[in-house]
Amino acid sequence: MANYKIYIQYDGTRYKGWQRQRTTDQTIQGKIEAILTRRYGCIIEIDGSGRTDAGVHARGQVANFRIPEALCDGKAPEDVCDELLALFAEYLPEDIAVTEVRVASERFHSRLNVVKKTYVYRIWNAAYPNVFERKYMLHDTRHMDVEAMRQAAEYLLGKHDFAAFCGNAKMKKSTVRTIHEISIEEIGGEIRFTYTGNGFLHHMIRILMGTLLEVGKGIRTPESVTDVLESGNRAKAGALVPAKGLVLEEVFYT
């Protein structure tokens, strides 16, 4: 049974997130699985590198699944890759695209084998809205002290308990994560935040964003971020920013 690895892009605006749900068919995973199940006549489940919330986008989501050889009409796995790419291009809605299909090793698992991920959050920081990018950026007209946000971001680097930045109050698993890099760039009227880490908690980046934006607006000092980390208290962190500015940019494997 061959193991197939797919790379996926999607505009998450009208979807309820990545993970399939019983109450709706408006999920990315659900759309892809429905096409595979219809084509091969049996339930084929896919495993993603991780969940993205409702309204979050992806440029580099990764998933894998297996197809029994008996259902492949005697075709070699490499030929099945070409067939799958054409199948997805024909039947997926225009806001979801599978950009590549590969044969993966038997042991490859898109979630369990992840070593790090990169997410990007975009702010449009101007007096007027960005008409053509409005679905993919948070518009904020207030002045931002970018250098202060960069200073605050330095305190978040490394291995920490990020419980204060977790959106799941009932989280029972470890909330320790490692952030390798946070870059903050000014590109015209845009402020672009790029986060790379070994994993991120539920709503973690959106809460980190809310906290850094408070630093940028002078509501809190860069140094106060350490107090938030040490407290482990969600109430001490910033607000949860809207999902629309967040993109899963890339998933890395060994």
C-alpha positions in Angstrom: 0.0 0.0 0.0 1.8 3.1 -1.2 2.0 6.2 1.0 1.4 9.5 -0.7 2.5 12.9 0.4 0.7 16.0 -0.8 1.4 19.8 -0.6 -1.7 22.0 -0.2 -2.5 25.6 -0.5 -5.9 27.1 0.6 -7.7 30.3 1.3 -9.3 29.5 4.6 -11.9 32.4 4.5 -15.0 30.3 4.0 -13.9 27.1 5.8 -14.3 25.9 9.4 -10.6 25.0 9.6 -8.5 22.0 8.5 -9.9 19.2 10.5 -13.0 17.2 9.3 -16.1 17.8 11.5 -19.4 15.8 11.8 -21.5 18.9 11.6 -20.2 20.5 8.4 -18.5 19.6 5.2 -16.8 23.0 5.0 -13.3 21.8 6.1 -10.2 21.4 4.0 -9.6 17.8 5.1 -13.2 16.9 4.4 -13.1 18.3 0.9 -9.9 16.3 0.0 -11.1 13.1 1.6 -14.5 13.3 -0.2 -12.7 13.4 -3.6 -10.5 10.4 -2.7 -13.4 8.4 -1.3 -15.5 9.0 -4.4 -12.6 8.1 -6.8 -11.5 4.9 -5.0 -14.9 3.7 -3.7 -13.8 3.4 -0.1 -13.0 5.7 2.8 -9.5 7.2 2.5 -8.5 9.3 5.5 -5.7 11.8 5.3 -3.4 13.0 8.0 -2.3 16.7 8.0 0.8 18.2 9.5 -1.5 20.0 12.0 -4.8 21.8 12.4 -5.4 25.3 11.2 -8.4 27.2 12.7 -11.4 28.5 10.9 -10.3 31.4 8.6 -6.6 30.6 8.7 -4.9 30.1 5.3 -2.1 27.9 4.2 0.6 28.1 1.5 2.5 25.0 2.6 0.2 22.5 4.4 1.4 18.9 4.1 -0.7 15.7 4.4 -0.3 12.0 3.7 -2.6 9.0 3.0 -2.4 5.5 1.7 -4.2 3.9 -1.2 -4.5 0.1 -1.5 -2.7 -1.2 -4.6 -5.8 -3.2 -5.6 -7.6 0.1 -6.3 -4.9 1.6 -8.5 -5.6 -0.4 -11.7 -2.1 -1.8 -11.8 -0.5 1.6 -12.1 2.9 2.3 -10.5 2.8 4.7 -7.5 4.5 7.4 -9.6 1.8 7.2 -12.2 -0.9 7.4 -9.5 0.8 10.7 -8.3 0.1 12.2 -11.8 -3.5 10.9 -11.7 -4.1 12.3 -8.2 -2.7 15.8 -9.2 -5.1 15.9 -12.1 -8.0 14.6 -9.9 -7.5 17.3 -7.3 -7.1 20.0 -10.0 -10.5 19.0 -11.5 -12.6 18.5 -8.4 -11.3 20.8 -5.6 -12.9 24.2 -5.3 -10.8 27.1 -6.6 -9.8 28.2 -3.1 -8.0 24.9 -2.4 -5.2 23.5 -4.5 -2.9 20.4 -4.2 0.3 21.7 -5.7 2.4 18.5 -5.6 1.9 14.8 -5.0 4.9 12.5 -4.1 5.4 8.9 -3.1 6.6 9.0 0.5 8.5 6.4 2.5 6.4 3.8 4.3 7.1 5.3 7.7 6.4 9.0 6.8 3.7 10.6 8.8 2.9 14.3 8.0 2.2 15.2 11.7 4.5 12.9 13.7 7.6 13.7 11.6 7.4 17.5 11.7 10.5 19.2 13.1 9.4 22.8 12.7 6.8 25.0 11.1 6.8 28.6 9.8 3.7 30.8 10.1 3.3 34.4 8.8 0.9 37.0 10.2 0.3 40.2 8.1 -0.8 43.6 9.4 -1.8 46.5 7.0 -0.7 49.5 9.0 -2.0 52.5 7.0 -4.8 55.1 7.2 -6.7 53.5 4.3 -7.6 49.8 3.7 -5.7 47.5 1.3 -8.6 46.7 -1.0 -7.0 43.7 -2.8 -5.4 42.1 0.3 -8.1 42.8 2.8 -9.0 39.2 3.3 -5.4 38.3 4.2 -4.3 41.1 6.4 -5.5 42.7 9.7 -6.0 46.4 9.1 -4.8 48.6 12.0 -4.4 52.4 11.5 -2.6 53.1 14.8 1.1 53.8 14.8 3.3 50.8 15.6 6.7 50.9 17.2 8.3 48.1 15.2 11.6 48.3 17.1 9.8 47.8 20.4 8.0 44.8 19.0 11.3 43.3 17.9 12.7 43.8 21.4 9.7 42.0 22.9 10.0 39.2 20.4 13.5 38.5 21.6 12.1 37.4 25.0 9.9 34.8 23.3 12.7 33.0 21.5 13.9 29.6 22.8 12.3 27.0 24.9 9.5 28.2 27.2 6.2 27.2 28.8 3.8 29.1 26.6 0.7 28.3 28.7 -0.2 32.0 28.9 -0.4 32.0 25.1 -2.6 28.9 24.8 -6.2 29.3 23.8 -7.2 26.0 25.3 -7.8 26.5 29.0 -8.3 22.7 29.5 -5.0 21.8 27.9 -3.6 18.7 29.6 -0.6 18.0 27.5 2.7 19.9 27.8 2.6 23.6 26.8 6.4 23.8 26.4 7.4 24.8 22.9 10.5 26.2 21.2 10.4 29.3 19.0 13.5 29.4 16.8 12.9 32.7 15.1 10.6 35.7 15.0 11.2 38.3 12.3 9.3 41.5 11.9 9.6 43.3 8.5 8.1 46.5 7.2 7.1 46.2 3.5 5.5 49.4 2.4 2.4 49.8 4.5 2.6 46.1 5.6 4.1 44.8 8.8 4.9 41.1 8.4 5.6 38.8 11.3 7.2 35.4 10.6 7.3 32.8 13.3 9.3 29.5 13.1 9.1 27.0 15.9 9.0 23.3 16.6 5.2 23.5 17.2 2.5 25.9 18.2 -0.3 25.6 20.7 -4.0 26.3 20.0 -4.3 30.0 19.1 -0.7 30.6 20.2 0.5 32.7 17.3 -2.7 34.8 17.3 -2.3 35.5 21.1 1.4 36.2 20.6 0.4 38.7 17.9 -2.1 40.4 20.2 0.6 40.8 22.8 3.2 42.1 20.4 0.7 44.6 19.0 0.1 45.9 22.5 3.8 46.5 22.8 3.8 48.3 19.4 1.0 50.6 20.5 2.7 51.4 23.8 0.1 49.6 25.9 2.8 47.4 27.5 6.6 47.4 27.5 8.8 44.9 25.7 10.1 43.6 29.0 6.5 42.8 30.3 6.4 39.9 27.9 8.7 37.9 30.3 6.1 38.5 33.1 3.4 37.0 30.9 5.5 34.0 30.1 6.4 33.3 33.7 2.8 33.8 34.9 1.3 31.0 32.7 -1.9 33.0 32.9 -3.8 33.5 29.7 -5.5 36.7 31.1 -2.2 38.5 31.3 -1.5 38.1 27.5 -2.8 40.2 24.7 -6.1 39.7 22.8 -6.7 37.0 20.2 -6.3 38.7 16.8 -8.5 37.7 13.8 -7.6 34.5 11.9 -7.6 36.1 8.5 -4.0 37.5 8.8 -2.5 34.1 9.5 -0.9 31.8 7.0 0.8 28.4 7.5 3.8 29.1 5.3 5.9 26.0 5.4 6.3 22.6 7.2 9.8 21.2 7.7 10.9 17.5 7.9 14.2 15.8 8.5 
